Amino acid sequence: MINEREAELDRRFRAAVTAVRPGSPRAATESVLPGITHTVAAMLALFDAQAASRQLDLAARALTAAGHGYYSIGSSGHEGNVALAEVLRPTDPALLHYRSGAFFVHRCRRAGGGDPVRDVLLGVVAAAADPISGGRHKVFGSAPAAILPQTSTIASHLPRAVGLAFALDRATRLGRFTPWPSDAVVLCTFGDASANHSTATGAINAAVHTAHQQIPMPVLFVCEDNGIGLSVPTPPDWIRSAYGTRPGLRYFEVDGSDLLATLTISAEAVDWVRENRLPAFLRLRTTRLLGHAGSDVEAAYRRAGDIDAELRRDPITATARLLVGSGGIGARELIARYDAIAAEVAAVAEQVTGAATLDSAAAVIAPLAPHHPDLVRADVVRTGPLPETMPPPGARVVDTRAHPPAETDPDNSDSLPNSPDPSSNSTAAAGNSVEQAPAMTVAQSINHTLTQLLERDSDLLVFGEDVGRKGGVYGVTKGLQRRFGARRVFDTLLDEQSILGTALGAGPAGFVPIPEIQYLAYLHNALDQIRGEAATQQFFSTGQFRNPMVVRIASYAYQKGFGGHFHNDNSVAALRDIPGLVIASPARPDDAAAMLRTCVAAARVDGRVCLFLEPIALYHTRDLHAPGDDGWLATPTTDPIDIGRARIHGDGTDLTIITFANGLRMSLRAAHRLSQQGIHARVLDLSWLAPLPTADILHHARATGRVLVADETRRTGGISESVCTALVDAGFTGPITRVTSADSFVPLGPATAHVLLDEATIEKAAVALVSA
């Protein structure tokens, strides 16, 4: 049952169409007006898409009111965006505003391969048969129509759009395949409120900055300006004032209720971007007709006169007037056409009511973290280039519904496949050497491994602040740009959102990007690019779109002579909370090489998003127990280390010290001193913070019966909480003790000794645990 506002909108539409004075009849193949290139048939197809979008809004509201549908945001008043779907090619990738219903309907019909009406309604009722998200979220997305699904996080998709525009050109210059033509234009639509968000302003700045350096940037930003953000008005001249005169950004503007004008100006904007390979901004003036969302009551914050004025700007009514007034169709016939579309949408809505939804946790999370360890291992040890038959990551579709994530049974932990040798000592290299490479530091090992991977795999890009010419703040990428060129190893502007956005665009374009974030604290400036964009893409597209990446991050504390809390950060809680994310935390040079190779392979094979946390304080460490012993040097390896598998050092039977990163070196030193007191400890390096190696944790905890967790992160929200919980959940009954850093930011200078975990604390806790 429609409400009063919907009924008034319908009444006005019928009255306006009936009142139009009809023009002389025109055939379907004739121009809709003299001097206009668009035919009557083409305009009717656009009207059909607009009407279908409007009826989808009404159906969604009705389904929700009846308890069959769920929260969705309508497109009523924004139907002028159908013009963009007409003037763009179906192969131009689109990242859409959540009010892009008309665009979605028309683009999908042009691209073929689906029924957009049914697809949208399946999303509204959260049906498992929804072809894009599988019932996980109501999103506009379609692989056949080159529409990357976006959630409603404000402006979060703009950095990805910039990255994708950059990657299209970069792929062409490097001779790589992408799912889209080399002259494609990237469309990115968003609202006027989003245009003020720092993510949007940063992304647009990045596009202009990139183009200023003569680097192609074929992206069309379209601000669908309806003059209000939920309940907060946008000044009528603000978007033009903010973006209309910006150097390096071509500006266009049109009234979206005037379909012919919108077609003309949109075509000019698209053609300009396609020809010049430069960014442009289109302000599409729209209106919002039925409130922000189905539950929104506009009368609470808008005057009746303003609401009435918006109703008079209905774009569907304007298109109907044009068609009837031109003689393209009679008023009665057009209203009948509109009613037929309404009946069709209503019938489909009835059909999808009660459609099966996701029926288990396994079904929900199936596309979240694809896991094919055999294929990952094969890619790690591959010695030749990428097989020509291997589809690039952005073009490959993996039906993860058929491959739920593997689960490890902690009760079977005494029989672990590919388990590290519990008798290995602390200085043994993990696996075979790489062409008899010399023993290296952590920084040298990572550089060595990146060199070999870049040489072997043409799909890798390495980039970030200072990684190119300078070779990184700590020299980790030194020499890579000189060897592989600035097209594959390059510097970015100092903006973490843009760095991650470049990765988010490069992945779908066929690359495996390896961006660097200069310090762990800097990642938090742009965390939603990982949480809201990277980690959700496979989840909301059932694996049809992926953003493989390995984000290298200089991490943790213990730097001497440099820093404060922004350069010495030990906060990882916000990262471990993100579902599906891989968090690697190598400590030793050999593990760093093997784990980096594994992360790159997992990104390529399974589309995984991997964070690679590199301990700054161990980058150039050489010694373990005594000056000059070179005990921390090791030879890089090509052997894979499975994601979620820990590494054991020693075979002590008195207690197990569980640790990671800087804690590994401190724990090994403490264990050496403990052995001189007759206490024999084994040290378990977690290696992976997500997924946590719970089977290995339990296996080695049971082997000694006592556990000490040495955690350099904070006591609240740190890794030790999860380790202890994993042990308790698995039924471990032995004593558990944890030592951590304090709940504090890392201070400057000697004050760090008061808040950071140290060796003496680990040793003292171990003695107390064994003596208890």
DRENZAVO-973854 format. One record per residue (C-alpha): x, y, z; residue in one letter. Coordinates in steps of 0.02 Angstrom, whole numbers, plus 50000, padded with zeros to 5 digits. Last residue first. Example, Ala and Ser with C-alpha at 12.3 -4.5 7.8 and 13.67 -1.06 7.14 Angstrom:
2
506844994750357s;506154977550390a;
# end
This chain:
772
527244891252047a;529104890052008s;528864887651821v;527714902751809l;528784913751921a;530354909951821v;529444913751658a;528754930151725a;530494935951777k;531224931651607e;529864940651511i;529994956051622t;531884956351603a;531724955051415e;530654970651397d;528844975451365l;528594993951331l;527875006651454v;529265012051573h;530695008851454a;529875020451328t;530255035051444a;532055034251382p;531645043951223g;529915048851162l;528305040951223p;527365026051152v;525505028351182f;524945019451336s;524025004051395d;525654996151453a;526654983451353s;526274965351386t;526634950451498v;525454935751498r;525264920751610t;524364904251576i;524354889351693p;523754872851618g;521934868851584t;521844870451394f;520034867751346g;520094874451169a;519124890051219d;520374893251358v;521854892151240l;521044903051107a;520564915851240t;522354916851302c;522994919551125v;521644932551088s;522024942851243e;523884941351210s;523714949851042i;523284966751116g;521594974951144g;522014980351320t;523754974951372r;524534984651231r;525654976651102t;527354969051141e;526564952651193d;527534939051282a;526254925351317v;526874912851446l;526124895551435v;526334880151543r;525884861951505g;527454859151402t;526804849651250a;525024854951282r;525484873151250a;526434867651096h;524934859451015h;523714872751075l;524674887050996i;524984876950839d;523124873750817a;522694891850857t;523824899350723p;522904916250726l;522134920850559p;522624934250580a;524134937950689l;525244926850582w;527064923550631s;526504916450799l;528314913350848d;528284899350976l;529764899051096v;530224883051185r;530804884551362a;532044874851468h;532304881151645i;533954875051719g;534574892451766q;535734893351614q;534224888251509s;533324903751574l;534694914751501r;534444907351328h;532544908351348a;532684926951386a;533684929751227r;532434919651128l;531014929251209s;531764946251168m;532074941050988r;530304934350970l;529504948951060g;530114960750925n;528924951950804a;527934937850888f;527654928751053t;527134912651138i;528354906351270i;528044887851302t;528574880651469l;529624867051551d;529824855251402t;531064864551293g;531084859851109d;531814875151026g;531074888150909h;529334884550841i;528554892850691r;526694896850678a;525474892150540r;523994903550496g;524484906550316i;525594892350258d;527454895950254i;528054893450078p;529864888850041d;530774901349932t;532004905750068t;533004920750123p;534614916350218t;534714921750399a;535494935250507l;534884936550686w;536324926650759g;537664937650680d;538724933850836d;539574950950826g;538844958050986p;538094944151091a;536444934651102h;535544938550939l;536554949550822d;536194957050652r;534754969350674t;534464980550523h;532584979150503y;532314972650681l;531784989150760a;530604992650615i;529614976550639p;528764973350470e;526884971050473l;526294963650308f;524434966950289l;523624955050166c;522004956950067v;521684940349984r;521184938449802g;521334919549814d;522714915449691v;523554932449669r;523344938849846a;523784921849919a;525334921149808a;525914938449863v;525594933850045c;526564917550029t;528054926249949r;528064938950090l;527944924850217m;529444915850145a;530544931350137a;530044937950309a;530274920550383d;532074919850325d;532444937450388p;531694934550561r;530234943750641a;528774941150522p;527054948150563s;525764943450432a;523984949750451i;522754941850329v;521054950750330l;519504940050314g;518514949350445p;519244965750512i;519424965150702d;521274960650692r;521634977550612l;520844988650746a;521754978950881a;523464981450801v;524124996250900s;526004995350934n;526555012050862d;528315018950864n;528415031950726h;526815040950771f;527045037750957h;528715045950975g;530095043350852g;531895041850831f;533435038550937g;533075020150963k;531645011350878q;530824999451000y;529045001150929a;527914992050808y;527744993050620s;528384997850448a;526894992650344i;526884982650181r;525134981050109v;524984965350004v;523534967049885m;522174957349794p;520614967649767n;519274955849708r;517674956449607f;516614941149567q;517034933549737g;515254933449801t;515164952049760s;514834959349932f;516054947950023f;517374949049886q;517394968049902q;517194969150091t;519004968150150a;519654980950026a;518274993950040e;517564996650215g;518944989350323r;520484992450215i;520015009350142q;519165012450309d;520875012350392l;521475028050306a;522255038650443n;522445022550545h;523765016850422l;524875031350475y;525125023850648a;525865008250568l;527215018550483y;527705021750301q;526245012850223i;526935003150074e;525904997249928p;526174980049852i;524914978949709p;524494962449626v;523894968849458f;522444964149346g;521364979749341a;520354973749490p;521934974649595g;522564991449530a;521025000949588g;521094995649769l;522984997449768a;522865015349707t;521525018449838g;522735012049970l;524015025049921i;522675038349899s;521975035250073q;523735035250143e;524105052650077d;525885058650052l;525895058549862l;526515042649782t;528245036349734d;528525022849606f;529085005149571v;528234997349420r;528125011949298r;529625020149379a;530815006849315g;531274989249367f;533114990849414r;533225009149462r;531535008149546q;532064993149649l;533735000249704g;533245003049886k;531534996249929t;531964992050111v;533115007050131g;532405012050300y;531485027750244v;531135019550078g;532175017549920g;532485036049895k;532025035949710r;530535024549731g;529875019949904v;529775037849969d;527895037250005e;527105022149922g;527315010249776f;527744992649720v;526784985449572l;526754966849531l;525904959049379d;527494955449283s;528034941749403d;529784934349402r;530874949949409e;529694958849526l;529654943349636l;531544941749640q;531814959949683t;530434959749813l;531284944849894t;532984953249901h;532234969149971n;531304959150103i;532874949550147s;533934965350155q;532724973550276a;532634957950385v;534524956350389t;535414944350274m;536354927950263a;537054925650089p;536014919449943a;536354901449894q;535154902649747e;533724905849868v;534074895050019s;533044880050067n;531884880150215g;531684889650377a;533474894350421a;534044887850588a;534504901150717t;533224897450851s;533344878650844n;532204866450754s;531554852350864s;529724856750847p;529844854750658d;528534866350585p;526884857650546s;526514854050363n;524984844150415p;524734844050603l;524404828150699s;524474833350881d;523264847450841s;521774836050814n;520754843650954d;521104860850881p;520144856150723d;520704868150588t;519384875350474e;519544877750288a;518584892350215p;517064887550111p;517454882649931h;515864880549830a;515204897549882r;516894904249833t;516414904449651d;518044911849587v;517894924149444v;519544929649367r;519674946349282a;520404956749423g;521664943449471p;522384940949297p;521864925149207p;523224911749206m;523394904749030t;524994914248996e;525764906149148p;526584918949262l;528464918649244p;529544903849295g;530154897849465t;528484893449546r;528794889449729v;527564902349796v;526274899149660d;526204880649700a;526054884549886r;524574896049850v;523724882849743l;523904870049882d;523334882650012p;521674886649927h;520824898350050h;519504910949998p;519224923450139a;517544932350135l;516704922749995p;516064908950111a;515644920250259i;513764919850244v;513634901750188a;514714895950332a;513674905950455a;512144896650393s;510534898550293d;510814912850174l;509084917950115t;507804908150016a;506524918649925a;504984922550031g;504474937149925t;505454935749763v;503914931849658q;502864945749733e;504224958449696a;504304951549519v;502444954549498a;502584971949570a;503994976149449v;502964970049302e;501404979249360a;502374995449379a;503134993249207i;501394990249136a;500765005749226d;502125016449146y;501725009548974r;499875012949003a;500335030649053i;501345032148893l;499915025548787e;498665037548865r;499825052248838a;500225047648659g;501985043248604i;503405051248506g;502355066348467g;503645078248538s;502475083948678g;502145066048731v;503985061348740l;504545077548819l;503145077648947r;503585059848996a;505415064549018t;504915078949133a;503745067849233t;505155055449256i;506325069449311p;505165075149453d;505535093649477r;503775098249536r;503955086149681l;505495095649741e;504515111849749a;503175103349853d;504475097349978i;505175114849991d;503435122150019g;503055109350155a;504605114550251r;505945101550282r;506595094650449y;505255083850528a;504205083950369a;505575073450290e;505095057650385v;506445044750342d;506055026250365s;506095022050180g;507705031550149a;508315049450126h;506595055850084g;505435051449942l;505815064649810l;507645069349818r;508065081149675t;509485081749550t;510805093649484r;512155083349400l;513795092049437r;515055084149321l;516905084149368f;518295079549247a;519925070049261p;521135068449114l;521345055148981r;521095068848848n;519985059348726e;519055048448850r;518875062448977v;518215074748848w;517045061748771d;516305057748942v;516035076148984a;515285080448815e;514155065148823a;513575070148996s;513205087748933i;512135081648788t;511235067548879l;510885078949026t;510175092248911a;509015079448833l;508515072449002l;508085088749086d;507795083349266s;509665080749286g;509985099449269d;511755101049201v;513525105549252e;515265102349184f;516985105949258y;518705101149194r;519865098249342l;521665104049321g;521375121049400p;519835121249512r;518525133449449t;516905123749466g;517435112549610y;517065121349774a;516015135749707s;515045124549590r;514725112249732i;514245126249852w;513035136449746d;511405129249814p;512065127949993p;511935109550046t;510515106850168p;510715094850317v;509325082050342s;510045066750250l;511295076850149g;510285089650051i;510405099149890g;510055085049769n;511795085949694d;512255070049601e;514115073649598c;514875064649450v;516755061849448f;517355056349277l;519025047249283v;520295045349143p;521895049649241m;523385049049123p;525045054049204i;525655071149147q;526195075949323q;524695087449339h;523605072349300a;524215063949459t;523905079449565h;522175081649490v;521705063649529a;522495064449702a;521535080449740n;519925071849688i;520355057449805a;520785068849951g;519195079149930t;518155063349925a;518975055150076t;518905071550171s;517035071850152h;516295087450074n;515825079249908a;514935065850009s;513575078450054a;513335082449870d;513105064149826g;514205051749735f;514585044949562t;516235037849497c;516375033249313l;518035026449249v;518295029649064v;518955015648954a;520265018848820d;521285003248862s;519724992448857p;519174983949019w;519524966949100p;521374971449102t;522804962949009f;524564969249030r;525694977948904g;526584988449035l;525975004848960r;524204998048944t;524204991549122a;524795008549186r;523405017049090d;522055006349167l;522915006949336a;522775025849353f;520915025549318a;520725011149440l;521675020349576g;520615035849554v;519035025349565a;519715016349719r;520045033149804p;518235038049767l;517435022449839h;517465028050022s;516385043249985a;515225039950133i;515085021450172t;513525016350075s;514175000050003t;514914998849830q;514824984949702p;515934986749549l;514854989449395i;515654982149239a;513954977049166a;514384958549156p;515134959349333a;513624967949409s;513434978749562g;512164990349641f;512094984749822v;510824977349942k;511904967450061h;512364949450101r;510994941049997g;512154933249868g;513044949749842s;512984950949652i;511774937949583p;510494939049723d;510024920649736a;510384920349923a;508954932549941a;509204948050048a;507414954050011v;508044970349935v;509464961249846g;508274949649758l;507304965249712l;508824973049628v;509204957249528d;507404954949475r;507314972349404v;509074971449330p;508694955649231d;510354948049179g;511654944749047g;511474959948937g;512654974848935a;511354987148873r;510034980548992r;511264980949135c;511744999049097r;509915004349087h;509404996649253v;510975002049346f;510905019949282f;509085021149335a;509465014449508g;510975025549543s;510465032349712r;511785022449807y;513165031749715h;514075020749590l;515785014449543l;515705011449356a;516935002849240p;516735007949057d;516324991948963t;514474995948946p;515035011648853r;514555028448925l;513285039648841v;511735029448886e;512215024249063a;512635042349099l;510925047649036a;510085035949162v;510805047649293n;509245058249265g;508335045949377e;508975055049531h;507275060749593g;506825043649661s;508425033549685s;507945024749847g;508995019349995i;508715001850062s;508324994550231y;507614977150219y;506214968250130g;504894955350178h;504144963750332g;502654970950240a;503314988750259a;504994982950192t;504204975050040l;503164990650008a;504685002050021r;505674990849904a;504214990349781a;504105009349779l;505965011249747d;505904997649614l;504455007049534q;505525022549519r;506985012749444s;505815004349320a;505115021249270a;506855028349239q;507365012849141a;505775013649037d;506045032149006f;507785028348940l;507085015148824a;505755027548768l;507115040048729m;508025027348620a;506435022748528a;506015041048497v;507735043648423t;509175053448499h;510145064048375t;509175080048407i;509035092848268g;507145091448261p;506465082748416l;506295064348463v;507285059948308s;506385047048202e;506615028248219t;505115025948334a;504005035448213a;503415052848259r;501635058948282p;501385077848277s;501505084948451g;500365081448597p;499815095648712r;500315089848885v;498945089949016a;498775071049025t;500625069149063v;500565082049202a;499005074549282a;499715057049278r;501375062149355f;500535073149485r;499445058949543r;500915047049557d;501925059149662l;500405062549772e;500135043849798a;501975041549848e;501835055649974r;500205048950046e;500835031350069n;500735016849948i;500005000050000m;
# end
